[in-house]
């Protein structure tokens, strides 16, 4: 395994590009599967926190009282089941 790229900051954000060289069946070998699932769940959790923060910015700025009233927010779709401008 290459040692050219190492994670120095355990709490930092890293972007990875993966290539399959020799196939390892990651979804049937439980230890590999669990690592992938844990990593995906972590990304989902972190992304949700960032989206919550972004959705609240117009309210914090005093532009409106509710997140879902901001035209360019997905909050209305999330909270009320309405379509947003992107869908």
PyMOL commands that set and color helices and strands:
alter all, ss='L'
color gray80, all
select helices_A, chain A and resi 30-60+67-69+75-80
alter helices_A, ss='H'
color red, helices_A
deselect
rebuild
show_as cartoon
